[in-house]
Amino acid sequence: MSSARLPRKRFYRARAHSNPLSDSHFPVPICPSEVDYSSHYPHFFPTPKPKVRFADVGCGFGGMLVSLSPLFPDTLMIGMELRDKVTEYVKDRIEGLRATNPGQYNNISVVRTNSMKYIPNYFEKGQLSKMFFLFPDPHFKEKNHRRRVVSVQLLDEYAYVMEVGGIIYTVTDVEELGDWMKSCLEKHPLFEAVGEEEIKKDPVVKLLTSATEEGQKVARNEGQTFMAIYRRVTSKED
Ligand SMILES: C[S@@+](CC[C@H](N)C(=O)[O-])C[C@H]1O[C@@H](n2cnc3c(N)ncnc32)[C@H](O)[C@@H]1O
């Protein structure tokens, strides 16, 4: 693959963090049918109208999308990212990959949005089969825990947009956040832990730590990672 047309991160200087609780100024669709997905995936439109099935929440520089794309070439996937420069980088990265690899990477795209506020504006009930929360910002201080992208309250929204049987993947290098995400999922009545055997067979799992930029950083530093992988169920009691 030629890198001649791929963007360089140094030209996309971004702030280290954006506050997910503050109001940002970017367009927000009023409902999923208002999102012009044809502009994101022109090769898959107009008919039949395909739907996005995977969402990478807080996708950062887009490494997971880029790795997933060839594994599921007929599945539409979207990254959701709060920082504008980082979103621009991902857009340009995908455009460059499409240009240098004709016929590939047509199934991935990115939107700048605040996933804590606008998930139901993008997806209908039961639309998603996979959601990813990879190395989310830890927000260490207790008063900032409400900024975390995984919480019992937000899991209500994620459960709404996920199909029954869909899988939510979380990973972090911060043990306390790993325990937090796991306990939120464990407490939620509509998510159930995926069994060890299934995790071992799932080709997506090894990408959780190797595909993203944060994951690669952790691997270089030989850091530990903490995963929680849960399935959307109708009820834990069933
Ligand atoms: C530590 S980075 C991890 C990025 C990527 N998942 C990875 O593993 O390389 C967390 C990312 O989530 C984004 N983010 C944080 N809160 C968000 C929110 N509410 N909505 C969308 N993105 C958010 C941040 O801007 C940042 O790029």
Ligand as a Chemical Component Dictionary entry (heavy atoms), coordinates in Angstrom:
data_LIG
# 
_chem_comp.id                   LIG 
_chem_comp.type                 NON-POLYMER 
_chem_comp.pdbx_formal_charge   0 
_chem_comp.three_letter_code    LIG 
# 
loop_
_chem_comp_atom.comp_id 
_chem_comp_atom.atom_id 
_chem_comp_atom.alt_atom_id 
_chem_comp_atom.type_symbol 
_chem_comp_atom.charge 
_chem_comp_atom.model_Cartn_x 
_chem_comp_atom.model_Cartn_y 
_chem_comp_atom.model_Cartn_z 
_chem_comp_atom.pdbx_ordinal 
LIG C1  C1  C 0  -7.813  7.744  24.808 1  
LIG S1  S1  S 1  -8.555  8.022  23.283 2  
LIG C2  C2  C 0  -8.686  6.386  22.569 3  
LIG C3  C3  C 0  -8.852  6.435  21.089 4  
LIG C4  C4  C 0  -8.963  5.072  20.374 5  
LIG N1  N1  N 0  -10.153 4.351  20.779 6  
LIG C5  C5  C 0  -7.743  4.253  20.595 7  
LIG O1  O1  O 0  -7.819  3.220  21.275 8  
LIG O2  O2  O -1 -6.673  4.641  20.064 9  
LIG C6  C6  C 0  -10.253 8.382  23.662 10 
LIG C7  C7  C 0  -10.941 9.093  22.515 11 
LIG O3  O3  O 0  -12.327 9.232  22.807 12 
LIG C8  C8  C 0  -12.760 10.528 22.383 13 
LIG N2  N2  N 0  -13.942 10.859 23.181 14 
LIG C9  C9  C 0  -13.987 11.125 24.497 15 
LIG N3  N3  N 0  -15.252 11.378 24.890 16 
LIG C10 C10 C 0  -16.026 11.255 23.778 17 
LIG C11 C11 C 0  -17.411 11.407 23.529 18 
LIG N4  N4  N 0  -18.254 11.722 24.510 19 
LIG N5  N5  N 0  -17.862 11.230 22.265 20 
LIG C12 C12 C 0  -17.012 10.897 21.252 21 
LIG N6  N6  N 0  -15.680 10.732 21.447 22 
LIG C13 C13 C 0  -15.193 10.922 22.679 23 
LIG C14 C14 C 0  -11.559 11.407 22.658 24 
LIG O4  O4  O 0  -11.584 12.614 21.930 25 
LIG C15 C15 C 0  -10.408 10.491 22.279 26 
LIG O5  O5  O 0  -10.042 10.625 20.927 27 
# 
loop_
_chem_comp_bond.comp_id 
_chem_comp_bond.atom_id_1 
_chem_comp_bond.atom_id_2 
_chem_comp_bond.value_order 
_chem_comp_bond.pdbx_ordinal 
LIG C1  S1  SING 1  
LIG S1  C2  SING 2  
LIG S1  C6  SING 3  
LIG C2  C3  SING 4  
LIG C3  C4  SING 5  
LIG C4  N1  SING 6  
LIG C4  C5  SING 7  
LIG C5  O1  DOUB 8  
LIG C5  O2  SING 9  
LIG C6  C7  SING 10 
LIG C7  O3  SING 11 
LIG C7  C15 SING 12 
LIG O3  C8  SING 13 
LIG C8  N2  SING 14 
LIG C8  C14 SING 15 
LIG N2  C9  SING 16 
LIG N2  C13 SING 17 
LIG C9  N3  DOUB 18 
LIG N3  C10 SING 19 
LIG C10 C11 SING 20 
LIG C10 C13 DOUB 21 
LIG C11 N4  SING 22 
LIG C11 N5  DOUB 23 
LIG N5  C12 SING 24 
LIG C12 N6  DOUB 25 
LIG N6  C13 SING 26 
LIG C14 O4  SING 27 
LIG C14 C15 SING 28 
LIG C15 O5  SING 29 
# 
